[in-house]
Amino acid sequence: MSRKVARTAPDVPLSPESVFDQFCGLERVFRLNPHWTVQRFVVSPGPRLQSGSRIDAEIEDYATGEVYRLDGECTGFEPPKTLILEYGDSPKRRTKFFIGEVDGGSRITVEETYGDEEDEDRLQWHRQQLEFWVRSIIAYLRLLVRPGVKAGITRWFMNRFWIPATPSGRRISIFVLKLSLVELVLIVAILVGWALFSHK
């Protein structure tokens, strides 16, 4: 017997092919979960997911400190619609990504299957985690198509620093970024004050 939790995301302005291509970079997708610290993630053959790929991952739940291993296989690979991951000895049995085509983009559903040893309280916890994970995935996909210099800088920062970091590291990054902005404002204010004073 198994128990499922699922979340259908808001539409994203990307084609199913583009979304599927992003999901084939599976490690990044897992690192987008704001509650997880990915301690190890190996796809073989890799680095991109393909039919029959094996997955060996070690995940720490930041909120509970629980560390669990995902030893799985890509058993469903149907571009650009479906990715299915099935795991071995883990409470999480299966993860399915389904990408449907809609006007102007794609609609994503993520479904996770757990063993019947997971009680209702644990399932509710998994639902909450899935909700935040899907929100993070959608935010990242929308960022990919956002135009402008600011969006380009944000994409660079996300890929270079934010996604590889742990949840605590992300909090530190935000603090450092805010501190740097304050320092920049102070420097600009000092330069403006000096310029005004020196021309009197």
HUURLIN-V151597 format. One record per residue. N is the residue number from 0. PSI is psi as a letter, one per 30 degrees, with the letter a starting at -180 (* if undefined). Layout:
# HUURLIN-V151597
n=N psi=PSI
n=N psi=PSI
This chain:
# HUURLIN-V151597
n=0 psi=k
n=1 psi=l
n=2 psi=k
n=3 psi=k
n=4 psi=k
n=5 psi=l
n=6 psi=k
n=7 psi=k
n=8 psi=l
n=9 psi=l
n=10 psi=l
n=11 psi=k
n=12 psi=h
n=13 psi=k
n=14 psi=l
n=15 psi=e
n=16 psi=e
n=17 psi=e
n=18 psi=e
n=19 psi=e
n=20 psi=e
n=21 psi=e
n=22 psi=f
n=23 psi=f
n=24 psi=i
n=25 psi=e
n=26 psi=e
n=27 psi=e
n=28 psi=e
n=29 psi=e
n=30 psi=f
n=31 psi=f
n=32 psi=j
n=33 psi=f
n=34 psi=f
n=35 psi=k
n=36 psi=j
n=37 psi=j
n=38 psi=e
n=39 psi=k
n=40 psi=j
n=41 psi=k
n=42 psi=k
n=43 psi=k
n=44 psi=k
n=45 psi=a
n=46 psi=f
n=47 psi=k
n=48 psi=k
n=49 psi=l
n=50 psi=k
n=51 psi=f
n=52 psi=k
n=53 psi=k
n=54 psi=k
n=55 psi=j
n=56 psi=k
n=57 psi=j
n=58 psi=k
n=59 psi=k
n=60 psi=j
n=61 psi=e
n=62 psi=e
n=63 psi=f
n=64 psi=g
n=65 psi=k
n=66 psi=k
n=67 psi=l
n=68 psi=k
n=69 psi=j
n=70 psi=j
n=71 psi=a
n=72 psi=k
n=73 psi=j
n=74 psi=f
n=75 psi=j
n=76 psi=j
n=77 psi=i
n=78 psi=k
n=79 psi=h
n=80 psi=e
n=81 psi=k
n=82 psi=k
n=83 psi=k
n=84 psi=k
n=85 psi=k
n=86 psi=l
n=87 psi=c
n=88 psi=i
n=89 psi=k
n=90 psi=e
n=91 psi=j
n=92 psi=e
n=93 psi=k
n=94 psi=k
n=95 psi=k
n=96 psi=k
n=97 psi=k
n=98 psi=j
n=99 psi=k
n=100 psi=k
n=101 psi=l
n=102 psi=k
n=103 psi=g
n=104 psi=b
n=105 psi=l
n=106 psi=k
n=107 psi=k
n=108 psi=k
n=109 psi=k
n=110 psi=k
n=111 psi=k
n=112 psi=k
n=113 psi=l
n=114 psi=l
n=115 psi=f
n=116 psi=f
n=117 psi=j
n=118 psi=l
n=119 psi=e
n=120 psi=e
n=121 psi=e
n=122 psi=e
n=123 psi=e
n=124 psi=e
n=125 psi=e
n=126 psi=e
n=127 psi=e
n=128 psi=e
n=129 psi=e
n=130 psi=e
n=131 psi=e
n=132 psi=e
n=133 psi=e
n=134 psi=e
n=135 psi=e
n=136 psi=e
n=137 psi=e
n=138 psi=e
n=139 psi=e
n=140 psi=e
n=141 psi=e
n=142 psi=e
n=143 psi=f
n=144 psi=g
n=145 psi=k
n=146 psi=l
n=147 psi=l
n=148 psi=e
n=149 psi=e
n=150 psi=e
n=151 psi=e
n=152 psi=e
n=153 psi=e
n=154 psi=e
n=155 psi=e
n=156 psi=e
n=157 psi=e
n=158 psi=e
n=159 psi=e
n=160 psi=e
n=161 psi=e
n=162 psi=e
n=163 psi=f
n=164 psi=l
n=165 psi=l
n=166 psi=e
n=167 psi=e
n=168 psi=e
n=169 psi=e
n=170 psi=e
n=171 psi=e
n=172 psi=e
n=173 psi=e
n=174 psi=e
n=175 psi=e
n=176 psi=e
n=177 psi=e
n=178 psi=e
n=179 psi=e
n=180 psi=e
n=181 psi=e
n=182 psi=e
n=183 psi=e
n=184 psi=e
n=185 psi=e
n=186 psi=e
n=187 psi=e
n=188 psi=e
n=189 psi=e
n=190 psi=e
n=191 psi=e
n=192 psi=e
n=193 psi=e
n=194 psi=e
n=195 psi=e
n=196 psi=e
n=197 psi=f
n=198 psi=g
n=199 psi=*
